């Protein structure tokens, strides 16, 4: 029962990660000057790769925490900076809204609630 719940949770998080990555790439395609979307896409791509490599039994995945957390924080701060600096000061120059911050921060949330392998 526990294994089935974890497998379903892992599939749901993988699907959510792919959906956020594709949304980020789509938004980046439409607004190439929005660096926040590039950071969000990269953060979700690294989370996806890390979740897949974490399942390899002989792979030492301790460094993945540092990589994912730091990249998620940087992507969220870049999205926030781009929103607050460019859009608050000049409302006619809209590049990305607060939605980019939420998508960037979702990479951190997905990494935090992922099913972990047993120690």
C-alpha positions, 0 to 999 in steps of 0.5 A: 500500500505504501509503495503504491501511494509513493509511486502515485505521488512520484508520478503526479510530481513528475507530471507537474514538473513537466507541465511547469517546464513546458509552461515556462518554455512556452512563456519564454518563447512568447516573451524572450526578454523574460529571464524569469521564465528561463530560470523557472524552466531551468529549475524544473528541468534540474528538478526532473533530472534530479528526481530521476537520478535519485532513484539510481541505487548506487548514485550518491545524490546528496549534492542534488539538494544544494543544486536544486535549492540554490537554483530554485531560490535564484530563479524565484529571486530573478523572477521577483526582481524582474517583476518588481523593478521593470513592471512596478516602475513602468506598467506599460513594459510588462514582461512577466507578472507574479505568476512567474514567481509562483512557477519558479517557486514551485520547483522548490516546493516540488523538490521539498515534497518529493518522495525520498529514498530510504536511508 
